[in-house]
Amino acid sequence: MHNLKPIREALGVTQQVMAAGIGCTQGNIGHYERGQTLPPEMAKRVIEFAGSLGLVIGYDHIYGSKQPKLRRRKSVEAQSRADTPTNQT
């Protein structure tokens, strides 16, 4: 059992976009979402792809028995604004 579909939905991408991001076909994504075993190498690619879109996950999020509570990390722009002092006069 894996949680590929909730992860994809949390990323806000289509099966086609996820497939392109991890180097497989849209059909593969559909099969994985319907229960076909997700190989560890593909899981690694999902983790890297999610990270590139700002979603920090690990193998436990993919293979865990419960749907993961996914949190996006702050975007670089939002983090930059938070770290920049404002001019108050």
PESULQUI-V267859 format. One record per pair of residues at least 4 apart in sequence whose C-alpha atoms are under 8 Angstrom apart, sorted by the first residue. I is the first residue (numbers start at 1). J is the second residue. If there is no record, write none. Layout:
i={I:I}
j={J:J}
This chain:
i={1:1:1:1:1:2:2:2:2:2:2:2:3:3:3:3:3:3:3:3:4:4:4:4:5:5:6:6:7:7:7:8:8:8:8:8:9:9:10:11:11:11:13:13:14:15:15:15:15:16:16:16:17:18:18:18:18:19:19:19:19:19:19:20:20:20:21:22:22:22:22:24:24:25:26:27:28:29:30:31:31:32:32:32:38:38:39:40:41:42:43:43:43:44:44:45:46:47:47:47:47:47:48:49:50:50:50:50:51:51:51:54:54:54:54:55:55:55:55:56:56:56:56:57:57:57:58:59:59:60:61:61:62:64:74:74:75:76:77:78:79:80}
j={35:37:63:64:65:35:37:38:62:63:64:65:7:33:61:62:63:64:67:68:8:32:33:62:9:33:10:67:11:62:70:12:13:14:15:18:13:14:70:50:53:55:17:18:18:19:26:29:30:20:25:26:21:22:26:29:49:23:24:25:26:28:29:24:25:26:49:42:45:46:49:28:29:29:30:31:32:33:34:35:36:36:37:38:42:43:43:44:45:46:47:59:62:48:59:49:50:51:56:57:58:59:52:53:54:55:56:57:55:56:57:72:73:74:75:70:71:72:73:70:71:72:73:61:62:70:62:63:64:64:67:68:68:68:78:79:79:80:81:82:83:84}
